[in-house]
C-alpha cells in the first residue's frame, strides 16, 4: 500500500503552481521576475520541509530547491546597478546569470548544476578525507565530541533558524549593497583564507543586511561545497556548523 507523498506548491498573488511552472512563466514573460517573492517562497518551502519530514517527494523537493536557486541568481542580478555605465567588466558567471532566461542551454546547465549540488549534499556519503577530527594528535586518542557529517537537511535547518530570527526588514536610506552568488563565493573564500581555524555558519549569515542577502550567501556556500573549495563539519547534534577552506581542517593537515 503506497502512501501519498507531500508536494510543495508555490503560491503568491500572481501565481500558483510548481517551481517548474514558475520558471516557465518567467521564461515566457508571463510573470515579471521582479514580482517573484523568492525569500517568501523559500520561507514557505522550509516550513513545508519541517512539517512534512519523512513524507516528502524527494524529486519534487530537489526540483524546487534547484529552480529557487536559479530564480534567486537571476533576481540578485536584477538588483545590481547598470554595471556597463560604470565601465566595469562582468565575470563569466555574471554574464551567464543574465542569459539564463533567454538561453535554454544555459538554463539547463544551471538546472543540472544545482540538481547535482542537491544530490551531492543529500547522499551523505563521505570518504575518510572528508571527516574532521578536531581533538587528539592521533586517531587512537579519545574524541570528546562527536563530529557529524553535514548534509543538505542540516544546512536547510540552520538556514530556517536564521531566517526566523531575522528581524523584519526596514527600508533604510543607505547605499544599496551589490552582490551576486559569484561575488559572495569570492568573499567567503577570502574570509576563510585569513581564518584557518574556520568560520561558523552563523557568522556568515550575520554579515547579511537582508533576507535576500542571506539566501545568496547560502547558495554561495552550497556551490563552494560542491566544487570542493570548502568543507563543513558539525560538533554533535544541533552543534555549530563550521566552514573551512579545503585543506585547512586539522584532519587534512595530518595527511
TORNUDO-431334 format. One line per 10 residues: number of its first residue (from 0); their letters; for each residue x, y, z of N, C-alpha, C. Coordinates in Angstrom, 2 decimals. Example, Ala and Ser with C-alpha at 12.3 -4.5 7.8 and 13.67 -1.06 7.14 Angstrom:
0	AS	13.19:-5.69:7.80:12.30:-4.50:7.80:13.20:-3.30:7.80 ~ 12.85:-2.25:7.08:13.67:-1.06:7.14:12.90:0.03:7.87
//
This chain:
0	XXXXXXXXXX	0.86:-1.19:0.00:0.00:0.00:0.00:0.89:1.23:0.00 ~ 0.77:2.07:-0.99:1.65:3.22:-1.12:1.00:4.45:-0.49 ~ 1.82:5.27:0.16:1.33:6.50:0.77:1.59:7.67:-0.16 ~ 0.71:8.65:-0.10:0.86:9.83:-0.94:1.91:10.75:-0.35 ~ 2.89:11.11:-1.15:3.96:11.99:-0.70:3.50:13.45:-0.79 ~ 3.95:14.23:0.20:3.60:15.65:0.21:4.36:16.38:-0.89 ~ 3.66:17.23:-1.63:4.28:18.00:-2.71:4.10:19.49:-2.43 ~ 5.16:20.23:-2.66:5.15:21.67:-2.38:4.62:22.45:-3.57 ~ 3.69:23.37:-3.29:3.17:24.26:-4.33:3.52:25.70:-3.98 ~ 3.96:26.43:-4.98:4.28:27.84:-4.80:3.00:28.66:-5.00
10	XXXXXXXXXX	2.76:29.60:-4.10:1.55:30.41:-4.22:1.84:31.84:-3.76 ~ 1.60:32.78:-4.64:1.64:34.19:-4.27:0.62:34.92:-5.14 ~ 0.53:36.23:-5.02:-0.57:36.99:-5.63:-0.77:36.72:-7.12 ~ 0.31:36.60:-7.86:0.21:36.48:-9.32:0.41:35.06:-9.84 ~ 0.58:34.08:-8.92:0.91:32.74:-9.41:0.55:31.67:-8.38 ~ 0.20:30.48:-8.91:0.05:29.29:-8.09:0.41:28.08:-8.94 ~ 1.35:27.27:-8.45:1.77:26.10:-9.21:3.12:25.58:-8.74 ~ 3.74:24.72:-9.55:5.02:24.12:-9.20:6.17:25.06:-9.54 ~ 7.36:24.71:-9.06:8.53:25.54:-9.36:8.86:25.52:-10.85 ~ 8.64:24.37:-11.50:8.87:24.28:-12.95:7.93:25.22:-13.70
20	XXXXXXXXXX	6.67:25.26:-13.26:5.69:26.13:-13.91:6.04:27.60:-13.70 ~ 6.60:27.91:-12.52:7.01:29.29:-12.25:8.15:29.71:-13.16 ~ 9.16:28.85:-13.28:10.29:29.16:-14.16:9.81:29.33:-15.60 ~ 8.90:28.46:-16.02:8.36:28.55:-17.39:7.63:29.88:-17.58 ~ 6.87:30.30:-16.58:6.14:31.57:-16.68:7.09:32.75:-16.77 ~ 8.21:32.66:-16.06:9.21:33.74:-16.13:9.86:33.74:-17.50 ~ 10.21:32.55:-17.99:10.86:32.43:-19.29:9.98:32.99:-20.41 ~ 8.67:32.77:-20.28:7.73:33.20:-21.32:7.19:34.61:-21.07 ~ 7.82:35.31:-20.09:7.44:36.70:-19.77:5.99:36.84:-19.32 ~ 5.43:35.76:-18.81:4.07:35.84:-18.25:4.13:36.51:-16.89
30	XXXXXXXXXX	5.21:36.24:-16.16:5.43:36.85:-14.85:6.75:37.59:-14.85 ~ 6.75:38.80:-14.35:7.97:39.60:-14.22:8.75:39.09:-13.01 ~ 10.02:38.75:-13.21:10.83:38.21:-12.12:10.90:39.16:-10.93 ~ 10.75:40.45:-11.18:10.79:41.43:-10.09:9.63:41.27:-9.11 ~ 8.55:40.61:-9.56:7.39:40.42:-8.71:7.37:39.04:-8.04 ~ 8.43:38.28:-8.21:8.52:36.95:-7.59:9.12:37.10:-6.19 ~ 8.34:36.84:-5.13:8.84:36.99:-3.75:9.66:35.77:-3.33 ~ 10.89:35.68:-3.85:11.67:34.45:-3.69:11.97:34.13:-2.23 ~ 12.24:35.15:-1.40:12.52:34.89:0.02:11.29:34.33:0.71 ~ 10.13:34.89:0.40:8.87:34.39:0.95:8.62:32.95:0.51
40	XXXXXXXXXX	8.91:32.65:-0.75:8.74:31.29:-1.27:9.64:30.31:-0.53 ~ 10.91:30.70:-0.34:11.84:29.82:0.35:11.46:29.64:1.82 ~ 10.95:30.69:2.45:10.47:30.57:3.83:9.35:29.54:3.93 ~ 8.38:29.62:3.00:7.27:28.68:2.99:7.77:27.26:2.70 ~ 8.77:27.16:1.82:9.31:25.85:1.47:10.00:25.21:2.68 ~ 10.77:26.00:3.43:11.44:25.49:4.62:10.43:25.04:5.68 ~ 9.35:25.79:5.82:8.28:25.41:6.75:7.63:24.10:6.29 ~ 7.44:23.97:4.99:6.86:22.75:4.40:7.75:21.54:4.70 ~ 9.07:21.71:4.53:10.00:20.61:4.82:9.95:20.22:6.28 ~ 9.87:21.22:7.16:9.84:20.97:8.59:8.57:20.22:9.01
50	XXXXXXXXXX	7.44:20.56:8.42:6.16:19.96:8.80:5.96:18.57:8.19 ~ 6.64:18.28:7.09:6.38:17.03:6.37:7.59:16.09:6.32 ~ 8.43:16.15:7.33:9.62:15.29:7.36:9.20:13.83:7.23 ~ 9.88:13.10:6.36:9.59:11.68:6.19:8.46:11.40:5.21 ~ 7.79:12.44:4.75:6.68:12.23:3.82:6.76:13.21:2.65 ~ 7.99:13.40:2.16:8.22:14.38:1.10:8.65:13.68:-0.19 ~ 8.12:14.13:-1.30:8.57:13.65:-2.61:9.95:14.27:-2.86 ~ 11.00:13.45:-2.73:12.37:13.95:-2.81:12.66:14.60:-4.16 ~ 12.14:14.02:-5.23:12.37:14.58:-6.57:11.78:15.98:-6.68 ~ 10.55:16.14:-6.18:9.90:17.45:-6.24:10.64:18.45:-5.36
60	XXXXXXXXXX	11.07:18.01:-4.18:11.80:18.90:-3.26:13.11:19.36:-3.88 ~ 13.84:18.43:-4.49:15.10:18.77:-5.14:14.87:19.73:-6.30 ~ 13.80:19.47:-7.04:13.43:20.32:-8.17:13.12:21.75:-7.70 ~ 12.42:21.85:-6.57:12.07:23.17:-6.03:13.30:23.94:-5.61 ~ 14.23:23.26:-4.90:15.47:23.91:-4.47:16.26:24.37:-5.68 ~ 16.34:23.52:-6.68:17.09:23.84:-7.89:16.52:25.07:-8.59 ~ 15.21:25.07:-8.82:14.59:26.21:-9.51:14.64:27.48:-8.67 ~ 14.49:27.35:-7.36:14.58:28.52:-6.49:15.98:29.13:-6.56 ~ 16.99:28.27:-6.61:18.37:28.75:-6.71:18.59:29.51:-8.01 ~ 18.06:28.97:-9.10:18.20:29.63:-10.41:17.48:30.98:-10.41
70	XXXXXXXXXX	16.24:31.00:-9.91:15.48:32.25:-9.88:16.20:33.28:-9.01 ~ 16.74:32.83:-7.88:17.43:33.76:-6.99:18.66:34.36:-7.64 ~ 19.40:33.55:-8.37:20.59:34.07:-9.07:20.18:35.16:-10.06 ~ 19.10:34.91:-10.77:18.63:35.90:-11.74:18.11:37.15:-11.03 ~ 17.40:36.95:-9.93:16.82:38.08:-9.21:17.90:38.94:-8.57 ~ 18.95:38.30:-8.06:20.04:39.07:-7.45:20.71:39.95:-8.50 ~ 20.78:39.45:-9.73:21.35:40.25:-10.81:20.47:41.46:-11.11 ~ 19.15:41.29:-10.97:18.23:42.40:-11.24:18.44:43.54:-10.25 ~ 18.95:43.22:-9.06:19.13:44.24:-8.03:20.39:45.05:-8.22 ~ 21.26:44.59:-9.12:22.51:45.31:-9.34:22.29:46.56:-10.18
80	XXXXXXXXXX	23.09:47.61:-9.95:23.01:48.78:-10.83:23.56:48.42:-12.19 ~ 23.38:49.26:-13.17:23.88:49.01:-14.53:25.40:49.07:-14.53 ~ 26.01:47.90:-14.54:27.48:47.85:-14.47:28.13:48.46:-15.70 ~ 27.44:48.39:-16.83:28.04:48.92:-18.06:28.26:50.43:-17.96 ~ 27.38:51.11:-17.24:27.53:52.56:-17.08:28.77:52.92:-16.27 ~ 29.25:51.95:-15.51:30.43:52.18:-14.69:31.68:51.63:-15.36 ~ 31.50:51.16:-16.61:32.62:50.60:-17.36:33.31:49.46:-16.62 ~ 32.51:48.69:-15.88:33.07:47.55:-15.17:32.88:46.30:-16.02 ~ 33.82:45.39:-15.91:33.77:44.16:-16.68:33.05:43.09:-15.88 ~ 32.06:42.45:-16.50:31.33:41.39:-15.84:32.13:40.10:-15.88
90	XXXXXXXXXX	31.95:39.28:-14.83:32.58:37.96:-14.84:31.77:37.05:-15.74 ~ 32.37:35.93:-16.14:31.66:34.98:-17.00:30.40:34.48:-16.30 ~ 30.50:34.26:-14.98:29.35:33.73:-14.26:28.23:34.75:-14.21 ~ 28.57:36.03:-14.05:27.54:37.06:-14.02:26.84:37.17:-15.37 ~ 27.61:37.06:-16.47:27.00:37.07:-17.80:26.06:35.88:-17.95 ~ 26.50:34.75:-17.42:25.70:33.54:-17.53:24.38:33.71:-16.79 ~ 24.43:34.36:-15.61:23.21:34.60:-14.84:22.19:35.36:-15.67 ~ 22.65:36.39:-16.38:21.74:37.23:-17.16:21.15:36.48:-18.35 ~ 21.85:35.45:-18.82:21.40:34.73:-20.02:20.49:33.55:-19.70 ~ 20.33:33.23:-18.42:19.63:32.01:-18.05:18.22:31.96:-18.63
100	XXXXXXXXXX	17.49:33.05:-18.53:16.11:33.05:-19.02:16.04:32.98:-20.53 ~ 16.98:33.63:-21.20:16.91:33.74:-22.65:17.48:32.53:-23.38 ~ 18.35:31.79:-22.73:19.06:30.71:-23.39:18.72:29.38:-22.73 ~ 18.02:28.53:-23.46:17.58:27.26:-22.90:18.76:26.39:-22.48 ~ 19.83:26.38:-23.27:21.00:25.57:-22.94:21.65:26.02:-21.64 ~ 21.73:27.35:-21.45:22.31:27.88:-20.22:21.43:27.53:-19.03 ~ 20.11:27.64:-19.22:19.18:27.28:-18.14:19.37:25.82:-17.74 ~ 19.45:24.93:-18.74:19.63:23.51:-18.45:20.95:23.25:-17.74 ~ 21.98:24.00:-18.13:23.29:23.86:-17.48:23.18:24.23:-16.01 ~ 22.52:25.37:-15.73:22.33:25.81:-14.35:21.46:24.81:-13.58
110	XXXXXXXXXX	20.39:24.34:-14.23:19.49:23.39:-13.58:20.24:22.12:-13.19 ~ 21.00:21.59:-14.14:21.76:20.36:-13.87:22.78:20.57:-12.77 ~ 23.40:21.77:-12.75:24.41:22.04:-11.72:23.79:22.02:-10.33 ~ 22.65:22.69:-10.17:22.03:22.73:-8.86:21.42:21.39:-8.47 ~ 20.96:20.63:-9.45:20.48:19.28:-9.15:21.63:18.44:-8.61 ~ 22.82:18.59:-9.20:23.99:17.85:-8.73:24.38:18.27:-7.32 ~ 24.28:19.59:-7.05:24.60:20.08:-5.71:23.65:19.46:-4.68 ~ 22.36:19.45:-4.99:21.37:18.90:-4.08:21.62:17.41:-3.84 ~ 21.86:16.67:-4.92:22.11:15.23:-4.78:23.39:14.96:-4.01 ~ 24.41:15.77:-4.27:25.70:15.61:-3.59:25.54:15.81:-2.08
120	XXXXXXXXXX	24.79:16.83:-1.69:24.61:17.11:-0.27:23.63:16.16:0.39 ~ 22.74:15.56:-0.40:21.77:14.62:0.15:22.33:13.22:0.34 ~ 23.34:12.86:-0.42:23.80:11.48:-0.40:24.48:11.10:0.91 ~ 25.09:12.09:1.60:25.69:11.88:2.92:26.64:10.69:2.91 ~ 27.44:10.59:1.86:28.44:9.53:1.78:29.79:10.18:1.57 ~ 30.56:10.31:2.63:31.85:10.96:2.56:32.95:9.93:2.74 ~ 34.08:10.16:2.08:35.21:9.28:2.32:35.96:9.77:3.55 ~ 36.98:9.04:3.97:37.69:9.34:5.21:38.28:10.74:5.20 ~ 38.71:11.23:4.05:39.33:12.55:3.97:38.35:13.68:4.25 ~ 37.06:13.39:4.17:36.06:14.43:4.39:35.63:14.53:5.85
130	XXXXXXXXXX	36.11:13.63:6.70:35.71:13.62:8.10:36.75:14.35:8.94 ~ 36.31:15.26:9.77:37.21:16.14:10.52:37.25:15.73:11.99 ~ 38.45:15.46:12.51:38.63:15.13:13.91:39.38:16.28:14.60 ~ 38.71:17.13:15.37:39.36:18.31:15.91:40.20:18.09:17.16 ~ 40.05:16.94:17.81:40.79:16.72:19.04:41.72:15.52:18.91 ~ 42.81:15.55:19.66:43.71:14.41:19.66:44.76:14.47:18.59 ~ 45.97:14.02:18.91:47.07:14.08:17.94:47.08:12.87:17.03 ~ 46.40:11.82:17.41:46.31:10.66:16.52:44.94:10.03:16.66 ~ 44.64:9.13:15.76:43.30:8.55:15.73:43.01:7.62:16.89 ~ 44.03:7.24:17.67:43.82:6.34:18.79:43.31:7.07:20.02
140	XXXXXXXXXX	43.49:8.38:20.07:43.05:9.14:21.23:41.54:9.31:21.20 ~ 40.97:9.41:22.39:39.52:9.52:22.52:39.01:10.85:21.99 ~ 37.93:10.81:21.26:37.30:12.02:20.77:36.19:12.40:21.75 ~ 36.25:13.62:22.30:35.29:14.04:23.32:33.97:14.50:22.72 ~ 34.00:14.99:21.51:32.79:15.49:20.87:32.56:14.73:19.57 ~ 31.35:14.26:19.40:31.04:13.52:18.17:31.01:14.48:17.00 ~ 31.81:14.17:15.98:31.83:15.01:14.79:30.92:14.39:13.74 ~ 29.97:15.16:13.27:28.98:14.63:12.35:29.13:15.22:10.96 ~ 28.74:14.42:9.99:28.70:14.91:8.62:27.56:15.90:8.49 ~ 27.71:16.85:7.61:26.68:17.86:7.39:26.05:17.61:6.02
150	XXXXXXXXXX	24.74:17.42:5.99:24.07:17.23:4.71:23.13:18.41:4.44 ~ 22.38:18.32:3.37:21.51:19.43:2.98:20.46:19.73:4.04 ~ 19.96:18.68:4.71:18.94:18.89:5.74:19.49:19.73:6.89 ~ 20.74:19.45:7.29:21.37:20.23:8.35:21.49:21.70:7.95 ~ 21.94:21.93:6.72:22.13:23.30:6.25:20.79:24.03:6.11 ~ 19.77:23.33:5.62:18.45:23.95:5.49:17.86:24.28:6.86 ~ 18.08:23.40:7.84:17.60:23.67:9.20:18.27:24.91:9.78 ~ 19.58:25.01:9.54:20.32:26.19:10.02:19.82:27.45:9.33 ~ 19.54:27.34:8.03:19.03:28.49:7.27:17.66:28.91:7.78 ~ 16.80:27.92:8.04:15.45:28.21:8.55:15.53:28.98:9.87
160	XXXXXXXXXX	16.43:28.57:10.75:16.59:29.23:12.05:17.03:30.68:11.86 ~ 17.99:30.90:10.96:18.50:32.25:10.71:17.38:33.15:10.18 ~ 16.62:32.65:9.21:15.55:33.46:8.60:14.45:33.78:9.61 ~ 14.15:32.83:10.49:13.11:33.07:11.50:13.56:34.13:12.51 ~ 14.86:34.12:12.82:15.39:35.07:13.80:15.67:36.44:13.22 ~ 15.70:36.52:11.89:15.99:37.80:11.24:14.81:38.75:11.45 ~ 15.11:39.91:11.99:14.05:40.88:12.23:13.46:41.36:10.91 ~ 12.22:41.80:10.98:11.56:42.31:9.77:12.38:43.44:9.17 ~ 12.62:43.32:7.88:13.47:44.29:7.22:12.80:45.66:7.13 ~ 13.60:46.68:7.36:13.10:48.04:7.25:13.81:48.73:6.10
170	XXXXXXXXXX	13.12:49.65:5.47:13.74:50.40:4.38:14.57:51.52:4.98 ~ 15.88:51.41:4.84:16.80:52.38:5.40:17.46:53.14:4.26 ~ 17.52:54.46:4.33:18.11:55.25:3.24:19.62:55.18:3.20 ~ 20.14:53.97:2.91:21.59:53.81:2.78:21.89:53.28:1.40 ~ 23.14:53.40:1.02:23.54:52.91:-0.30:23.31:51.41:-0.38 ~ 22.65:50.97:-1.44:22.34:49.56:-1.60:23.60:48.75:-1.87 ~ 23.75:47.65:-1.15:24.89:46.79:-1.37:24.65:45.95:-2.62 ~ 25.68:45.79:-3.42:25.55:44.99:-4.63:26.26:43.66:-4.44 ~ 25.60:42.59:-4.83:26.20:41.27:-4.65:25.54:40.27:-5.59 ~ 26.27:39.22:-5.89:25.76:38.08:-6.65:26.29:36.84:-5.97
180	XXXXXXXXXX	25.83:35.68:-6.40:26.37:34.43:-5.86:27.87:34.37:-6.12 ~ 28.29:34.81:-7.31:29.71:34.77:-7.67:30.55:35.65:-6.75 ~ 30.09:36.88:-6.48:30.87:37.77:-5.62:30.89:37.27:-4.18 ~ 29.79:36.67:-3.73:29.75:36.12:-2.38:30.69:34.93:-2.24 ~ 30.81:34.12:-3.29:31.75:33.00:-3.27:33.17:33.51:-3.05 ~ 33.53:34.56:-3.77:34.87:35.14:-3.62:35.07:35.72:-2.23 ~ 34.04:36.39:-1.68:34.14:36.96:-0.34:34.36:35.87:0.71 ~ 33.61:34.78:0.58:33.72:33.67:1.53:35.12:33.07:1.49 ~ 35.64:32.84:0.29:36.99:32.28:0.15:38.03:33.21:0.76 ~ 37.88:34.52:0.56:38.83:35.48:1.14:38.79:35.43:2.66
190	XXXXXXXXXX	37.59:35.36:3.24:37.45:35.31:4.70:38.11:34.05:5.25 ~ 37.87:32.91:4.59:38.41:31.64:5.08:39.92:31.56:4.91 ~ 40.48:32.24:3.93:41.93:32.25:3.74:42.63:32.90:4.94 ~ 41.96:33.85:5.57:42.55:34.57:6.70:42.06:34.04:8.05 ~ 41.25:32.99:8.02:40.74:32.39:9.26:40.86:30.88:9.16 ~ 42.08:30.40:9.35:42.37:28.98:9.17:41.62:28.10:10.18 ~ 41.21:28.70:11.31:40.52:27.91:12.33:39.06:27.67:11.99 ~ 38.60:28.27:10.89:37.23:28.06:10.44:36.29:29.18:10.84 ~ 35.19:29.29:10.12:34.18:30.32:10.37:32.81:29.64:10.47 ~ 32.01:30.07:11.43:30.71:29.44:11.64:29.67:29.89:10.61
200	XXXXXXXXXX	28.68:29.05:10.41:27.55:29.37:9.53:26.88:30.67:10.00 ~ 26.69:30.79:11.32:26.04:31.97:11.87:26.81:33.25:11.54 ~ 28.14:33.18:11.58:28.95:34.37:11.30:28.67:34.88:9.88 ~ 28.69:33.97:8.92:28.44:34.38:7.54:27.07:35.04:7.41 ~ 26.07:34.47:8.10:24.72:35.00:7.98:24.56:36.34:8.69 ~ 25.32:36.55:9.75:25.23:37.81:10.49:25.76:38.99:9.69 ~ 26.57:38.71:8.67:27.11:39.80:7.85:26.07:40.33:6.86 ~ 24.98:39.58:6.68:23.95:39.96:5.71:23.04:41.05:6.26 ~ 22.65:41.97:5.41:21.74:43.06:5.81:20.28:42.74:5.53 ~ 20.03:41.83:4.60:18.66:41.50:4.22:18.50:39.99:4.10
210	XXXXXXXXXX	17.25:39.54:4.06:16.99:38.11:3.89:17.45:37.64:2.51 ~ 17.32:38.50:1.52:17.80:38.13:0.19:19.29:37.87:0.22 ~ 20.03:38.70:0.92:21.48:38.51:1.00:21.81:37.22:1.75 ~ 21.01:36.88:2.76:21.20:35.61:3.48:21.10:34.44:2.52 ~ 20.07:34.46:1.66:19.86:33.36:0.71:21.00:33.30:-0.30 ~ 21.47:34.46:-0.76:22.57:34.48:-1.72:23.84:33.89:-1.09 ~ 24.12:34.24:0.17:25.28:33.68:0.87:25.12:32.17:0.99 ~ 23.90:31.72:1.31:23.63:30.29:1.44:23.93:29.56:0.13 ~ 23.47:30.10:-0.99:23.74:29.49:-2.29:25.23:29.48:-2.60 ~ 25.92:30.55:-2.23:27.37:30.61:-2.46:28.08:29.52:-1.67
220	XXXXXXXXXX	27.65:29.28:-0.44:28.24:28.21:0.37:27.98:26.84:-0.26 ~ 26.76:26.62:-0.76:26.43:25.35:-1.42:27.35:25.10:-2.62 ~ 27.53:26.12:-3.43:28.37:25.95:-4.63:29.82:25.66:-4.24 ~ 30.33:26.35:-3.23:31.72:26.14:-2.81:31.92:24.74:-2.23 ~ 30.91:24.21:-1.52:30.98:22.84:-1.01:31.01:21.86:-2.18 ~ 30.10:22.08:-3.12:30.00:21.17:-4.27:31.29:21.14:-5.08 ~ 31.89:22.30:-5.28:33.12:22.37:-6.07:34.37:22.07:-5.24 ~ 34.14:21.60:-3.99:35.23:21.15:-3.11:36.24:22.26:-2.82 ~ 35.76:23.48:-2.75:36.61:24.61:-2.35:36.62:24.76:-0.83 ~ 35.51:24.35:-0.19:35.41:24.43:1.26:34.80:23.14:1.80
230	XXXXXXXXXX	34.96:22.92:3.10:34.33:21.77:3.77:33.61:22.31:5.00 ~ 32.63:21.56:5.50:31.94:21.98:6.72:31.68:20.78:7.61 ~ 31.72:21.02:8.91:31.53:19.97:9.90:30.69:20.51:11.05 ~ 30.10:19.57:11.80:29.23:19.95:12.91:29.62:19.18:14.15 ~ 29.70:19.86:15.28:30.03:19.21:16.55:28.77:18.66:17.20 ~ 28.51:17.36:16.98:27.36:16.71:17.59:26.03:17.20:17.04 ~ 24.94:16.60:17.54:23.61:17.01:17.10:23.33:18.45:17.50 ~ 22.87:19.23:16.57:22.50:20.63:16.79:23.68:21.52:17.16 ~ 24.90:21.03:16.94:26.08:21.84:17.21:26.31:22.87:16.11 ~ 27.29:23.73:16.34:27.58:24.76:15.34:28.15:24.14:14.08
240	XXXXXXXXXX	27.76:24.65:12.93:28.32:24.23:11.64:29.47:25.17:11.32 ~ 30.66:24.58:11.12:31.86:25.36:10.86:32.37:25.09:9.45 ~ 32.75:26.14:8.74:33.28:26.03:7.38:34.78:26.28:7.38 ~ 35.48:25.50:6.56:36.93:25.63:6.40:37.28:25.66:4.92 ~ 38.37:26.32:4.62:38.91:26.21:3.28:39.39:24.78:3.10 ~ 39.16:24.18:1.96:39.58:22.80:1.73:41.07:22.65:2.02 ~ 41.41:21.73:2.93:42.81:21.51:3.29:43.22:22.18:4.58 ~ 42.37:23.10:5.09:42.71:23.81:6.33:42.19:23.11:7.58 ~ 41.27:22.12:7.42:40.80:21.42:8.60:41.93:20.54:9.12 ~ 41.92:20.25:10.42:43.05:19.58:11.06:43.29:18.19:10.51
250	XXXXX	42.22:17.49:10.13:42.40:16.13:9.61:43.17:16.15:8.30 ~ 42.89:17.12:7.44:43.60:17.22:6.16:45.07:17.53:6.39 ~ 45.38:18.34:7.41:46.76:18.72:7.66:47.60:17.54:8.12 ~ 46.94:16.53:8.73:47.70:15.38:9.23:48.15:14.47:8.10 ~ 47.49:14.55:6.95:47.81:13.64:5.85:48.86:14.22:4.91
//
